[in-house]
Amino acid sequence: MIYIRILDTKNLIGADILEAVRSLPFGKAEADRLLSLRGDTRPLESLGALMALRDILPSNKASAEIARDSGNGKPYFKDASMPHFSLAHSCGICAAVTADTEVGIDIELIRPVPHKNELAERFFTEDEKQRLRESDTDENFLLIWTQKEALVKMRGDSLAGSLGKPLPHAKCVLCDVIDLGTQRLAITVCSAKDDEISISIAN
């Protein structure tokens, strides 16, 4: 089973952020990393993604300490019995996915994309450019973009090094637009194998 959790950081307004970070079950190194983040939105979005991850973890798992690959920074659980996972955030919306095999998730809030055709010319493959020409909309551009990022995250590759290049095939188990009240979210999940999907959204 592939579990997906989506969380809006507006739900965290008024929360004690320091206490929220310390209450996460992901170990001191991950807490220190969170507390070291700077910026207006990045710390809160990173916290929201980890809270979404916490919400979908199996309750019978004892250790959820997170480590990060020294080469590409990809996060993983130190305990090999824990599921694989991936995190994403966009414009205050956060998401996490868990699976029993390698998995990657990306989300993008549907919004105007200035110069999307110029971006596609620089960063899309010929197949992706053709798909955009068939439906030249912001929504379609962002769906294609999330597919690229989700696959890169699944593999632990560098996005910069993968842009404009054909990527190895993986199961695109979800690629859709989700309505979140007045907002719409492009979401893609790539996995090493197909499986059933369970999505929950924190209201």
C-alpha positions in Angstrom: 0.0 0.0 0.0 1.1 3.5 -0.8 0.1 6.1 1.8 -0.1 9.8 1.0 -0.8 12.6 3.4 -1.4 16.3 2.5 -1.2 19.1 5.0 -1.7 22.9 4.7 0.7 24.9 6.8 -2.2 27.2 7.6 -3.1 24.5 10.1 0.1 25.2 12.0 -0.7 28.9 12.6 -0.5 29.6 16.3 1.4 26.4 17.0 4.5 26.3 19.2 6.9 25.5 16.4 9.8 24.7 18.7 7.7 22.2 20.6 6.3 20.8 17.4 9.8 20.1 16.1 10.9 18.5 19.4 7.8 16.2 19.4 8.6 14.7 16.0 9.9 11.1 16.3 12.7 11.5 13.7 15.8 11.9 15.9 17.9 14.8 17.1 19.8 15.3 13.8 16.6 15.9 11.9 15.3 18.2 14.6 18.5 20.2 14.5 18.3 20.4 10.7 14.8 21.7 10.9 15.7 24.3 13.5 18.6 25.5 11.4 16.5 26.3 8.4 16.1 30.0 7.5 13.5 31.9 5.4 9.9 32.9 5.6 8.3 29.7 4.5 10.9 26.9 4.2 11.1 26.0 7.9 7.3 25.8 8.3 6.9 23.8 5.1 9.6 21.3 6.0 8.0 20.9 9.4 4.6 20.4 7.8 6.0 17.7 5.5 7.5 15.8 8.4 4.3 16.1 10.4 2.5 14.6 7.3 5.0 11.8 7.3 4.5 11.1 11.1 0.7 10.9 10.5 1.0 8.0 8.0 3.7 5.9 9.7 2.8 2.5 11.0 2.0 2.7 14.7 3.9 -0.5 15.5 7.3 0.8 14.3 9.6 1.6 17.2 12.4 3.6 15.6 11.7 6.4 13.0 15.1 8.1 13.1 15.9 9.8 9.8 19.3 9.9 8.2 20.3 11.6 4.9 22.4 10.3 2.1 25.8 12.0 2.3 26.0 12.3 -1.5 22.5 13.5 -2.6 20.8 14.4 0.7 18.0 11.9 0.1 16.3 11.2 3.5 15.7 7.6 4.7 14.9 5.8 7.9 17.9 4.3 9.6 15.8 1.3 10.6 15.6 -0.9 7.5 12.3 -2.3 8.6 10.7 1.1 8.2 9.0 2.0 4.9 10.5 4.1 2.1 9.3 7.7 2.0 9.5 11.0 0.2 8.5 14.6 1.0 7.4 17.6 -0.9 6.0 21.1 -0.4 4.7 24.0 -2.5 3.4 27.4 -1.5 2.5 26.3 2.0 1.0 22.9 1.0 3.1 19.9 2.3 2.9 16.2 1.4 4.5 12.9 2.4 4.3 9.4 0.9 5.3 6.0 2.3 5.6 2.7 0.4 7.4 -0.7 0.8 9.6 0.1 -2.2 11.5 3.2 -3.5 9.0 6.1 -3.9 9.1 9.8 -4.8 6.5 12.5 -4.6 6.2 16.0 -5.9 3.5 18.6 -5.7 2.9 22.0 -7.2 0.1 24.4 -6.4 -1.7 25.3 -9.6 -0.8 28.9 -10.4 0.3 31.0 -13.3 3.8 30.0 -14.6 5.5 32.9 -16.3 7.5 32.0 -19.4 6.4 28.3 -19.2 7.2 27.7 -22.8 10.7 29.1 -22.4 11.2 26.9 -19.3 10.0 23.9 -21.3 12.4 24.7 -24.1 15.3 24.7 -21.6 14.4 21.8 -19.3 11.9 19.5 -21.0 12.7 16.5 -23.2 11.2 16.4 -26.7 8.4 14.1 -25.6 7.6 16.5 -22.7 7.6 19.5 -25.0 5.2 17.7 -27.3 2.9 17.0 -24.4 2.9 20.7 -23.4 2.1 21.7 -27.0 -0.9 19.4 -27.0 -2.3 21.2 -23.9 -0.5 24.5 -23.4 -1.7 25.3 -19.9 -0.2 26.1 -16.6 -1.8 23.0 -15.1 -0.3 20.7 -17.8 3.1 22.3 -17.4 3.0 21.7 -13.6 1.8 18.1 -14.0 4.8 17.4 -16.3 7.1 19.1 -13.9 5.9 17.1 -10.9 6.4 13.9 -12.9 10.1 14.9 -13.5 10.7 15.8 -9.8 8.9 12.8 -8.3 11.0 10.4 -10.4 14.2 12.2 -9.6 13.3 12.0 -5.8 12.5 8.3 -6.1 16.0 7.7 -7.6 17.9 10.1 -5.4 19.2 11.9 -8.4 20.0 15.6 -8.8 17.2 17.6 -10.4 19.7 20.0 -12.0 21.5 17.1 -13.6 18.3 15.5 -14.8 16.6 18.4 -16.4 16.2 18.1 -20.2 17.3 14.5 -20.2 15.0 11.4 -20.6 14.7 9.7 -17.3 14.5 5.9 -16.7 11.0 4.5 -16.5 9.2 4.0 -13.3 5.6 3.4 -12.3 3.7 6.7 -12.3 1.2 5.5 -9.8 -0.5 8.9 -9.4 -0.5 11.9 -11.6 -3.5 14.2 -11.1 -4.9 17.4 -9.9 -6.5 17.5 -6.4 -9.0 20.2 -5.3 -8.1 21.7 -1.9 -11.0 24.0 -1.2 -10.3 27.1 -3.3 -6.9 25.8 -4.3 -5.8 23.1 -6.8 -2.8 20.9 -6.4 -0.8 19.0 -9.1 0.6 15.8 -7.6 2.7 12.9 -8.9 3.9 9.8 -7.1 6.4 7.5 -8.7 7.2 4.1 -7.4 9.4 1.1 -8.3 6.1 -0.9 -8.5 2.4 -0.3 -8.8 0.3 -0.6 -5.7 -3.0 0.6 -4.1 -3.1 4.2 -2.9 -4.6 5.8 0.2 -4.7 9.6 0.3 -5.6 11.6 3.4 -5.9 15.4 3.6 -5.5 17.3 6.9 -8.4 19.7 7.3 
